[in-house]
Amino acid sequence: MESLPERPQPARPIAEVVHAWLRWFGIARLIVSAAAVLAVGAGAYWLLRSPTTPIENTLPVASRTAASTTTVVAASGSVSTSVPSGLPNAGSAATTVPASIVVYVAGAVVGPGVVQLPTGARVDDAIAAAGGLATDADLDSVNLAAVLRDGDRIWVPRAGEAVPAVVLPAGGNAAPPGSGVSSSPSAPLDLNRATAGDLDALPGVGPATAAAIVAYRDANGPFGSVDGLLDVRGIGPAKLDAIRALITV
């Protein structure tokens, strides 16, 4: 008859098993093992942790790029550009420029009159705002690329027509020759006191004619009348009639 297998031991409570294991392993060994595990864990954390941010990385950095410019459109229609102070080669902290200019377009255009244009506009823009050129306009006598200023008068002559003289209010500025922008002195010009530069501002009188007037005056004495200009080389009846209202003696 075969022998029966050994009878299994009855299961013991968990507390009894743990107590028996502690008696076998020992309290001291358990404490040392726990301390070793903690030390290994702390060392691994110290080696693998993220490095602390350096102090210099938290300091503010001065940018080399120029600060942006703030543009504000005022209620008066002017544009105010504010530039931060402290920038190299910076001018005043704020500058104001007009947002638009007003000029008068006359002569051989479709719709002559006063027009409003943005600052920096040119003669071509003013003519376009006045409806464009008339069919008989003498375009070769106008500089379409000339830059306009507030208060300028643009005259587009017709074929064979001379640019008429116009008296500007006090403070008017002379326009470049051939620009299509006509300007004249604000008061009649004294022929016996005017300089070559003053005479050059008269319509139809260029540098050579202005120098001839001064040379004639120096050689023959003061002019007795405006008609004395007819004795100056380069001045004929038509040119004298064009500037007669602008000169005196």
C-alpha positions in Angstrom: 0.0 0.0 0.0 1.4 3.3 -1.1 2.1 5.9 1.6 0.1 9.0 1.7 1.7 12.4 1.1 2.7 14.6 4.0 -0.2 16.5 5.4 0.2 20.2 4.5 0.8 22.6 7.3 -2.1 24.8 8.2 -1.8 28.4 7.0 -0.5 30.8 9.6 -1.7 34.4 10.1 0.2 37.2 8.3 1.2 38.8 11.6 2.7 35.5 12.8 4.6 35.1 9.5 6.0 38.7 9.6 7.0 38.3 13.3 8.8 35.1 12.4 10.6 36.7 9.5 11.7 39.7 11.7 13.1 37.3 14.2 15.0 35.5 11.4 16.2 38.7 9.6 16.9 40.9 12.6 15.8 44.4 13.4 19.3 45.9 12.9 19.6 44.4 9.4 16.2 45.8 8.5 17.2 49.3 9.7 20.5 49.2 7.8 18.8 48.0 4.6 16.2 50.7 4.8 18.9 53.4 5.3 20.8 52.0 2.4 17.8 52.1 0.1 17.1 55.7 1.1 20.7 56.7 0.5 20.7 55.1 -2.9 17.4 56.8 -3.8 18.6 60.2 -2.6 21.8 59.8 -4.6 19.9 58.9 -7.8 17.6 61.9 -7.3 20.6 64.3 -6.9 22.3 63.0 -10.0 19.2 63.0 -12.2 17.5 66.2 -11.0 17.2 69.3 -13.3 20.0 71.8 -12.7 19.2 75.0 -11.0 18.7 78.1 -13.3 21.9 80.3 -13.1 21.4 83.7 -11.5 22.7 85.5 -14.6 19.9 83.9 -16.7 17.3 85.6 -14.5 18.7 89.1 -15.0 17.0 91.5 -17.6 18.7 91.6 -21.0 19.1 94.9 -22.9 17.9 94.5 -26.5 20.1 95.9 -29.3 17.2 96.4 -31.6 15.6 99.9 -31.7 12.4 100.3 -29.8 9.3 100.5 -32.0 8.0 103.9 -33.0 4.5 104.9 -31.9 2.5 106.9 -34.3 -0.6 108.7 -33.1 -3.0 110.6 -35.4 -4.2 113.6 -33.5 -7.7 115.1 -33.8 -6.3 118.1 -35.6 -5.2 115.9 -38.5 -1.5 115.9 -37.7 0.6 112.8 -37.2 2.7 112.7 -34.0 5.6 110.3 -34.1 7.1 109.6 -30.6 10.6 108.2 -30.4 11.8 106.7 -27.1 14.5 108.8 -25.4 18.0 107.3 -24.9 18.4 105.9 -28.4 21.7 106.7 -30.1 21.5 109.5 -32.7 17.9 110.2 -31.6 16.6 113.7 -32.1 13.9 115.3 -30.1 11.6 113.0 -28.2 8.6 113.8 -30.4 8.1 115.4 -33.8 4.9 116.5 -35.5 4.4 116.7 -39.2 1.3 117.6 -41.1 -0.8 114.6 -42.3 -1.8 116.4 -45.5 -1.2 119.5 -47.5 -3.5 121.8 -49.5 -2.4 123.1 -52.9 -4.0 125.0 -55.8 -4.0 123.5 -59.3 -4.7 125.8 -62.2 -4.2 126.1 -65.9 -4.7 123.3 -68.4 -6.3 120.8 -66.1 -9.8 119.3 -66.2 -10.9 120.5 -62.8 -8.8 123.5 -61.6 -9.1 124.3 -57.9 -7.9 123.6 -54.4 -7.0 120.0 -53.6 -5.9 118.2 -50.5 -3.1 115.7 -50.8 -1.0 113.6 -48.4 2.4 115.0 -47.2 5.1 114.2 -49.7 2.8 114.3 -52.7 4.2 115.4 -56.1 3.0 117.6 -58.9 1.7 114.5 -60.8 -0.5 113.6 -57.8 -2.0 117.2 -57.7 -2.8 117.1 -61.4 -4.5 113.7 -61.0 -6.5 115.1 -58.1 -7.6 118.0 -60.4 -9.0 115.6 -63.0 -6.0 115.2 -65.1 -4.5 117.3 -67.9 -6.5 119.1 -70.5 -6.0 118.2 -74.2 -4.0 121.3 -74.9 -1.7 121.1 -71.9 2.0 121.8 -72.4 3.3 119.0 -70.3 7.0 119.5 -71.2 7.1 122.7 -69.2 6.0 121.0 -65.9 8.2 118.8 -63.7 5.7 116.1 -62.6 8.2 114.7 -60.0 8.6 117.9 -58.0 7.6 117.5 -54.3 4.8 119.8 -53.1 4.5 121.9 -50.0 1.5 123.2 -48.2 0.1 126.3 -50.0 1.9 125.7 -53.3 0.2 126.7 -56.6 0.6 124.4 -59.6 0.1 126.0 -63.0 0.0 123.9 -66.1 0.4 126.1 -69.1 -1.4 125.5 -72.4 0.7 125.1 -75.5 2.4 128.4 -76.3 1.2 130.0 -73.1 3.6 131.7 -70.6 3.2 131.0 -66.8 1.5 134.1 -65.3 2.9 135.9 -62.3 1.3 135.3 -59.0 1.8 137.2 -55.8 1.9 135.0 -52.7 0.9 136.0 -49.2 3.6 137.1 -46.8 5.9 134.2 -46.0 5.5 132.4 -49.4 8.4 130.3 -50.5 10.0 130.2 -53.9 9.5 127.0 -55.9 12.2 125.3 -58.0 12.3 126.4 -61.6 10.5 124.1 -64.0 8.6 122.4 -61.2 5.2 123.6 -62.3 4.8 125.3 -58.9 4.7 129.1 -59.4 5.8 131.6 -56.8 6.7 135.2 -56.6 7.8 137.8 -54.0 5.1 138.8 -51.4 5.5 142.5 -52.3 6.8 144.5 -55.3 10.5 144.1 -55.7 12.7 147.3 -55.7 14.9 147.0 -58.8 17.5 149.3 -57.3 17.9 147.3 -54.1 17.2 143.7 -55.2 20.0 141.2 -55.3 20.5 138.7 -58.1 18.9 136.0 -56.0 15.8 138.2 -55.4 15.5 138.9 -59.2 16.0 135.2 -60.0 12.7 134.5 -58.1 10.7 136.5 -60.6 8.8 134.4 -63.1 10.7 134.1 -66.4 13.9 135.6 -65.0 16.7 133.1 -64.7 20.1 133.4 -63.1 21.7 134.9 -66.3 19.1 137.6 -66.7 19.2 138.4 -63.0 23.0 138.9 -63.2 22.5 141.1 -66.3 20.1 143.3 -64.4 22.5 143.8 -61.5 25.4 144.4 -63.9 23.5 147.0 -65.9 22.4 148.8 -62.6 26.0 148.8 -61.4 27.3 150.2 -64.7 24.6 152.8 -65.4 23.2 153.7 -62.0 19.7 153.2 -60.5 16.7 152.5 -62.7 14.5 155.6 -63.2 11.5 153.5 -64.1 10.4 149.9 -64.5 10.6 150.4 -68.3 14.4 150.8 -67.9 14.6 147.0 -67.8 14.0 147.1 -71.6 17.6 148.3 -71.9 18.9 145.1 -70.2 20.0 142.3 -72.5 17.5 139.4 -72.4 14.4 141.4 -71.4 11.8 142.3 -74.0 8.3 143.8 -73.8 6.6 140.4 -73.2 8.9 139.5 -70.3 8.6 142.9 -68.8 4.8 142.8 -69.0 4.8 139.4 -67.2 6.7 140.8 -64.2 5.6 144.5 -64.2 3.2 144.0 -61.3 5.9 142.5 -59.2 8.6 145.2 -59.5 9.0 148.8 -58.6 11.7 151.5 -58.4 
